[in-house]
Amino acid sequence: MRIQNVMIKLFVLAVLACALVVLAGFTATSASRGRQSLKTTDQQLNVARNNLTIFSDDPEAIYEGARIVHNVTVGGEKGMRVHAKFRVRYGLDVPCMLIAYFYFDNEKSTPLKTDDPNYRSKNGIVSAHANFTPAYDPAVYNDLQLFVPYEALNMASGDDYDLKFYLALYDKEGGRFFGKSGWYKFHLTMP
């Protein structure tokens, strides 16, 4: 009877040992397959000591504010300057562009139109832009500036206008927009 109990215990231990070996081999195979499949996704995963950190391959924008300063002269042209405050994450060494698009502050959000090729989007909306390349991650921009001459607005001198604009960040390397702000409203009396 003792020999049978010992044999049963040895058999159970052998089965458990085999199960552990199989599970250990399965986990290693699954982990290596997982690493291979992650290389083809849009995000990178860094797994170390049971910590999971996700790094995006695409830049992300965090807008913190913007303001307009009127009656600024740049290169002999009088206009307004946009001061933008924002952060870019996951954009280290990625060439980017900050763009401001201008609209009337009405129910339809009618875009301001211009023929000036230096201050218009592809569809004719008044816009201004600045190129930059983040040197840090995250990169903090406390006062990136854009200039728009009053002449590009196509508005009558002496008239009052309620206007608004939004900011957009563009990844020049990836060819896509990666962040749009909310509306920033302002009043303009054309000089």
C-alpha positions in Angstrom: 0.0 0.0 0.0 2.9 2.3 0.8 4.5 1.6 -2.5 1.2 2.5 -4.3 0.9 5.8 -2.4 4.5 6.7 -3.2 4.0 5.8 -6.9 0.8 7.9 -7.1 2.6 10.9 -5.5 5.6 10.5 -8.0 3.2 10.3 -10.9 1.3 13.5 -9.8 4.6 15.3 -9.3 5.8 14.2 -12.8 2.6 15.4 -14.4 2.9 18.8 -12.6 6.5 19.1 -13.7 5.6 18.4 -17.3 2.7 20.9 -17.2 5.1 23.6 -15.9 7.7 22.8 -18.7 4.9 23.0 -21.3 3.5 26.3 -19.9 7.0 27.9 -19.7 7.7 27.0 -23.3 4.3 28.3 -24.4 4.8 31.6 -22.6 8.2 32.2 -24.2 6.8 31.4 -27.6 3.8 33.6 -27.1 6.0 36.5 -25.8 8.3 36.3 -28.9 5.3 36.2 -31.2 3.8 39.1 -29.4 7.0 41.2 -29.8 7.1 40.3 -33.5 3.5 41.4 -34.1 3.9 44.6 -32.1 6.6 45.8 -34.5 4.0 46.2 -37.3 1.4 48.2 -35.3 1.2 52.0 -35.0 2.4 52.1 -31.4 5.5 50.8 -29.6 5.2 49.0 -26.3 8.0 48.9 -23.8 7.5 46.0 -21.3 9.9 45.9 -18.4 9.4 44.6 -14.9 5.6 44.2 -15.4 5.3 47.9 -16.4 3.5 48.7 -19.7 4.4 52.0 -21.3 2.9 53.1 -24.6 4.8 55.4 -26.9 2.9 56.8 -29.9 4.6 57.0 -33.3 2.5 60.1 -34.1 2.9 63.6 -32.5 0.1 64.8 -30.1 -0.8 68.4 -29.5 -1.9 70.0 -26.2 -3.2 73.6 -26.6 -2.9 75.9 -23.7 -4.0 79.2 -25.1 -3.5 81.9 -27.8 -4.0 85.7 -28.1 -3.9 88.4 -30.7 -1.8 91.6 -30.5 -3.0 94.3 -32.9 -1.1 97.0 -34.8 2.2 95.2 -35.1 4.6 96.2 -37.9 6.7 93.4 -39.5 8.8 94.1 -42.6 7.1 97.4 -43.1 3.6 95.8 -43.1 1.0 96.6 -40.4 -1.0 93.7 -39.1 -1.7 91.5 -36.1 0.4 88.8 -34.4 -0.9 85.5 -33.0 0.9 84.3 -29.8 0.3 80.6 -29.3 1.1 78.5 -26.3 1.0 74.7 -26.7 3.0 71.4 -26.2 3.9 68.6 -28.6 4.3 65.1 -27.3 6.0 62.3 -29.3 7.2 64.8 -31.9 11.0 64.8 -31.2 12.8 65.8 -34.4 9.6 65.8 -36.5 9.3 68.8 -38.8 5.9 70.5 -37.9 3.9 73.5 -38.9 1.6 75.7 -36.7 -1.3 77.2 -38.8 -3.9 79.7 -37.8 -7.2 79.8 -39.8 -9.4 82.9 -39.6 -13.2 83.2 -39.7 -16.0 85.7 -39.0 -17.5 85.1 -35.5 -21.0 84.5 -36.8 -23.5 81.5 -36.7 -22.1 80.0 -39.9 -18.4 80.6 -39.0 -17.9 82.1 -42.4 -14.2 81.9 -43.4 -12.3 85.0 -44.2 -11.1 84.8 -47.8 -8.0 86.3 -49.4 -6.1 86.2 -52.7 -2.7 86.8 -51.0 -0.8 83.5 -51.7 1.4 84.1 -48.6 -1.5 84.2 -46.2 -4.1 81.7 -47.5 -4.8 78.0 -47.3 -5.3 75.9 -50.4 -9.0 76.8 -50.4 -8.5 80.5 -50.0 -9.1 80.9 -46.2 -6.9 83.6 -44.5 -4.2 81.7 -42.7 -0.7 82.2 -41.3 1.9 79.5 -40.4 5.2 78.9 -38.8 7.5 76.0 -39.2 9.3 74.4 -36.3 10.9 71.1 -35.2 10.6 69.9 -31.6 14.0 69.4 -30.0 12.5 67.8 -26.8 9.8 65.3 -25.9 7.6 66.8 -24.8 8.4 70.2 -26.4 6.9 73.3 -24.8 6.1 76.4 -26.8 5.2 79.3 -24.6 5.0 81.9 -27.3 5.2 80.7 -30.9 4.3 83.7 -33.1 2.5 84.1 -36.4 2.0 87.4 -38.3 -0.9 88.4 -40.5 -0.9 91.7 -42.3 -4.1 93.6 -42.3 -4.0 93.9 -46.0 -4.4 90.1 -46.4 -7.8 90.3 -44.5 -9.6 92.1 -47.4 -11.6 94.3 -45.0 -12.7 97.9 -45.2 -10.7 100.4 -43.2 -12.5 101.8 -40.1 -15.0 99.0 -39.9 -15.5 96.8 -36.8 -15.4 93.0 -37.0 -16.0 90.2 -34.6 -13.6 87.4 -35.7 -12.2 84.1 -34.5 -9.5 81.7 -35.4 -8.3 78.2 -34.5 -4.9 76.7 -34.5 -3.9 73.4 -36.2 -0.6 71.5 -36.0 0.6 69.7 -39.1 3.2 66.8 -39.2 5.2 67.7 -42.4 6.9 64.3 -42.4 3.8 62.3 -42.0 1.6 64.6 -44.1 -1.2 64.9 -41.6 -2.8 67.2 -39.0 -2.3 66.0 -35.5 -4.1 68.6 -33.4 -6.8 71.3 -33.6 -7.5 73.9 -31.0 -10.9 75.4 -30.0 -12.0 78.8 -31.2 -10.1 82.0 -30.1 -12.3 85.0 -30.5 -11.3 88.7 -30.9 -12.6 92.1 -32.0 -10.9 94.0 -34.8 -11.3 97.6 -35.9 -9.5 97.8 -39.2 -7.0 100.7 -39.3 
